[in-house]
Amino acid sequence: MVKGLLRGFWIAALAFHAACATAPKSTAASRKIRANAPAVVEGSVRDVGGRPAAGLRVRGIPRGADIPWSPWTTTGCDGSFRLALAAPGTYGFLLSWNATALITPSAEDPALLQIAVEPGEIVRGVELVFLGLEWRRFTEAAPADTPSCP
């Protein structure tokens, strides 16, 4: 029981900090990376049942101190997304719904991915999983079902 409560606390804390996270200040190294041609990552977000998750925001989260952060993008009706990312760099991914982002302990969580990119590279076919059931366990800000288009 206590272990479950602690786990819930840490997940909620991660959700709070992920939603409030801001990009680090610019450094000489980050400006050098930003001067490179961006890499492009294309893929889709689906729920655990394979249905497209529309209207979720996706952001590449750099796995290095001097890698500049890139803007969010929103998934289309088919769950597709396209991100331009500073390169070279390695990224995990953060999903957001109605201004709330959540990192779960699941091995399938997009934040745990590590996708390396080089300047000008196009990476296609990245599949991210929206863990709706996990989200609903920890936040009321989660959609009632997998987000979809009308």
C-alpha positions in Angstrom: 0.0 0.0 0.0 2.7 2.5 1.0 4.8 1.5 -2.0 1.8 2.2 -4.3 1.2 5.6 -2.7 4.9 6.5 -3.1 4.8 5.5 -6.7 1.7 7.6 -7.3 3.4 10.5 -5.6 6.4 10.3 -7.8 4.4 10.0 -11.0 2.3 13.0 -10.0 5.5 14.9 -9.2 6.9 14.0 -12.6 3.7 15.1 -14.3 3.8 18.4 -12.5 7.5 19.1 -13.3 7.1 17.9 -16.9 4.2 20.2 -17.5 6.2 23.1 -15.9 9.5 22.3 -17.5 11.2 25.1 -19.3 14.1 25.0 -21.8 17.5 25.7 -20.4 19.3 28.9 -21.1 21.3 29.2 -24.3 25.0 28.4 -24.1 27.8 28.6 -26.7 27.5 24.8 -27.2 23.7 25.0 -27.7 24.1 27.9 -30.2 26.6 25.8 -32.2 24.1 22.9 -32.3 21.2 25.2 -33.2 23.3 26.5 -36.2 23.2 23.0 -37.7 20.5 21.8 -40.1 17.7 20.3 -37.9 16.8 16.7 -38.0 13.3 15.7 -38.7 11.5 12.9 -36.8 8.2 11.6 -38.2 5.9 9.0 -36.6 2.6 8.4 -35.0 1.0 8.2 -31.6 -1.3 5.3 -30.9 -3.0 3.9 -27.8 -2.1 0.4 -26.5 -4.9 -1.0 -28.6 -3.3 0.5 -31.8 -5.9 3.3 -32.3 -4.5 6.7 -33.5 -4.3 9.3 -30.7 -5.3 12.7 -32.3 -4.8 16.1 -30.8 -2.0 15.2 -28.4 1.0 17.5 -28.3 4.4 15.8 -28.8 7.8 17.3 -27.9 11.3 15.9 -28.2 13.1 16.1 -24.9 16.9 16.3 -25.4 19.1 13.8 -23.5 21.9 16.3 -23.1 22.6 19.6 -21.4 23.5 21.7 -24.4 20.9 20.4 -26.9 18.4 23.1 -27.6 14.7 22.3 -27.0 12.4 22.4 -30.0 8.7 23.4 -30.2 5.8 21.1 -29.5 3.7 19.7 -32.4 0.2 18.3 -32.4 -0.8 14.9 -33.7 -3.2 14.7 -36.7 -6.4 12.7 -36.9 -4.3 9.7 -37.9 -2.0 10.2 -34.9 0.8 11.4 -37.1 3.4 13.9 -36.0 6.5 15.7 -37.4 9.2 17.3 -35.3 12.2 19.4 -36.3 14.9 18.8 -33.7 18.2 20.3 -33.0 21.0 18.0 -34.1 23.1 16.2 -33.3 21.3 14.9 -30.3 19.5 12.1 -28.6 15.8 12.5 -27.6 13.0 10.9 -25.6 9.4 12.2 -26.2 6.8 13.8 -24.0 3.1 13.7 -24.7 0.7 16.4 -23.5 -3.1 16.7 -23.4 -4.8 19.9 -22.4 -1.6 21.4 -21.1 -0.8 18.4 -18.8 2.1 16.1 -19.5 2.8 12.8 -17.7 5.7 10.4 -17.5 4.6 7.0 -16.4 6.7 4.1 -15.0 5.7 1.9 -18.0 8.5 0.6 -20.2 6.4 1.7 -23.2 6.4 5.4 -22.1 7.7 7.7 -24.9 9.9 9.5 -22.4 12.1 6.4 -22.1 12.9 6.1 -25.8 16.3 7.2 -27.1 16.3 8.3 -30.7 19.7 9.7 -31.9 19.6 12.2 -34.8 22.2 13.9 -36.9 22.0 17.2 -38.7 19.7 17.0 -41.8 18.7 13.4 -41.0 15.1 12.3 -41.5 13.9 9.6 -39.1 10.6 8.0 -40.1 8.4 5.5 -38.5 8.8 6.4 -34.8 5.9 4.9 -33.0 4.9 6.4 -29.6 2.4 4.8 -27.3 -0.2 7.0 -25.5 -0.8 5.2 -22.2 -4.3 6.4 -21.5 -5.1 4.0 -18.7 -1.9 5.0 -16.8 -2.7 8.7 -17.4 -6.2 8.2 -16.0 -4.8 6.5 -12.9 -2.8 9.6 -12.0 -4.5 12.7 -13.4 -8.1 13.9 -14.1 -6.6 15.9 -16.9 -6.4 12.8 -19.0 -8.9 12.3 -21.9 -11.8 10.0 -21.0 -10.8 7.8 -24.0 -8.2 7.8 -26.7 -8.4 11.3 -28.4 -9.8 11.1 -31.9 -11.1 13.3 -34.6 -14.8 13.5 -35.4 
